[in-house]
Amino acid sequence: MDPMTQSAQISSSQGIVDGQNSAAKDSKLSVKDLIHWRDPKKSGLVFGLSMLLLLSLAAFSVISVVSYLLLALLCVTITFRIYKSVVQAVQKSNDGHPFKALIDKDVSIPPETFRKHVDASLTYINRALKQMSRLFLVEDLVDSLKLAVVMWLLTYVGAVFNGITILILADILLFAVPPIYEKNKTQIDQYIDLARTQVNTTIAKLQEKLPGAVKRSKTE
């Protein structure tokens, strides 16, 4: 093979790889850009749609919301299909099915991709099961007591809010906290450090009074 041709092919392949890596990087940063409002229009659209979905779930059942969404989608596609058929009949054109490109598109999930995601999910599931076993079987008394306190606090949260309300609040905080933190990072970090110091001091005092925690600290 001609050295110049081989070099051009290598450069082309490298360009494709770099483009794929760049696209992957952009997709990874897209969520971060959304919650930091890098593009106010896109962030506002995503926030509005997510809030609309959650508020719909708060007012109606999941079955009703899903049915309405699918019905709306069907109305759009059927209307567009009829419109294009009428236009083709009037213009006597033969453009074919308006969604032919989408129909011919392969939407099946490759087995390798499916197994990859299953393996990744299995890793997290096994890690969670191991952690739950460690906490509920009281391998470390302090960690189990922390979980008990969190569960006790969640009983009060559950008495005030239901699951959808918590999701709505989480959605609001997800889009509100990052830009606020970005603008006041220095002051917020100072308060976080103070709170972390206070918590660590309290935990250290608690560990001194619990034999299981003392044994753990000595072994570490």
N, C-alpha and C positions, 0 to 999 in steps of 0.2 A: 504494500500500500504506500502511496505517496506520503512522505513525511508531512507535507503541508496539509493534505487531506486528513491525516490522522490527528494532527494538532487541532484542526478545525473541529473534528468530531469530539475530541476531548474537551475543547473549550465549550462546545455546545452542550455536552453532557453536564459539565460543571455548572453551566448557566442554569440548566433545568433543575439540578440539585439545589443550587443556591436559591432559585425561585421557589421551590417547594419548601425549603427551610424557612424562607422569609414568610411564605404564606402560613406555615404552621406557627411561626412566632407571632404573626399578626392575629391569628385565631386565638392563641393563648392570651394575648393581651387585650382582646376585645372586651371581655367581661370587666377587666380592670378599668379600661377606658370608659365603659358605660357607667360604672358606679362612681367614677371620678368626674363625670360630665365633661369629657374631652370634646365630645360633639353634642351640644345641648339638644339638638333636634332628635338624634337617635336615642339619647338617654331619656328624654322626655317621652318619646314614643314607647320605649320598652317599659318605662315606669308606669305610664298610663294604661298600657295593655295589661300589665301584671296586676295593677290595682283593680282594673275592670273585671278581670277574671276572678280575683279573690273576693271582691264585693258580690259578684254574681254567685259564687259558691256560698257566700254568707247568707244570701237571700233565697237561693234555690238549692235543690239537691244536686249532687254530682251528675246523676243521670240526666236531669233536665238541662244543666249547663252544657254537657257534652252533646246532647241531642240538638239543642239550639245552635251550637257552633257548627255541627255537621250539616244541619238543615240550611244554615246561612251559606255555607260553602257550596252545597248542592244547588241552591238558588242562583248563586253567581255563575257556576260552571254551566248549568242548564240554560240560563239566560244568554250567556255568551255563545254557547253552541247554537242556539236557535237564531241568534242575531247573525252569526257568521253564515249559517245556512241560507237565511233570507238574502243576505248581501251577495252570496255566490249565485243564487237563483236569479236575482235582478241583473247582476253584471254578467251572467252566463259564463262564469269562470269555473275552473276546476282546481281549486286550491287544496281540496281534500279536507280531512278532519283538522280542526284548529288546534287540537291537543295531540296531534300525531307525534310530535317530537318528544312530548312527555310520556306518551303511551309506549313508544319504542325504547324509552330510556330504561336501563336495567336498574331496578330498585331493590334487587335481592341483596342480602347480606352475605358476603363471602365467609365460608366456614373458618378461615384463618382469623378474620377480624372478630368473629363471634367468640372463638376460643380464646383469643387474646384478651378480650374484655371480661370473659368469664374467669380466666385465670387471675386477672388483676382484681376483680371483685372478690374472688375466693381468698386472696391474700388479706384483704381488709376484713373480710368476715371472720377468718381464723384468728386474726389479731384481736378483733372485738370479742370473740368468744373466750379467748385466753384471758383477756383483761377482765371480763365479767366473772369468769371462774375465780380469778385471783381476788376480786373485790368481794364477791358474795360468800366465798369460803374463808374470808378474813385471813388471807396470807399476811397482810400488813394491817394492823389495827387502825392506824391513823388514816390510811387511804379509805378503808371501809367506813370509818366515821365521817369522812368528808362526803362520801357518797350518800350516807344516811342524812346528813344535813341538807345536801342539795335536793334529795327526794322530798324531805320534809318541807323545804321552801317551795318546791314545785306543787305540793298539795294546795298551798295558798294561792299560787298562780292559777292553778286549774279551777279553783273555786271562783275566781274573778273573771278569768278569760277562758274562752273555748279555743279549740285548735285553729280555727279560721281567723279569729281575732289576733292570736299570736303571730300567725303568718302575715297578716296585714301589717302589724307593728314591725315585724322583722323586715318586710319589704320596704317600709318607710325608712327604717333605720339604715338599711343597706344602701339606699340612695342618698340619705341625708348625712350620715356620719362621715364617710370618706372625704367629701369636700370641706366639711367643717374642720376635720382633723388636719387636713392639708394646709388650711389657712392659719391654724392655731397650734401647729405641731409642737413648738417649744414649750408653751404653757401646759398643754395637755400631758406631754411627756413628764414634766415635773410632778404633776399630780399623780400620774400613774406610778412613778418611782416611789413617791411617798406612800401610796396605798400598798404597793408591793412590799416595801420595807416593813410596814405595819403588819401585814399578813404573815410575812416570814417570821417576824418576831413572835407573833401569837402562836404560830405553828411550832416554833422552837420551844416555847414555854410548855405547850401541850405535850410535845414529845418527851420532855424531861419527866413528866408525870405518868407516862405510859410505858410499862416495861417492854412491850413489843416494839415500840418505836426506838427505845434505847438500844435494844439488841440489834435492830436493823442498822442504826447509825454506827455502831461499833464494828459490825461486819463490813460496812461500806468503807 
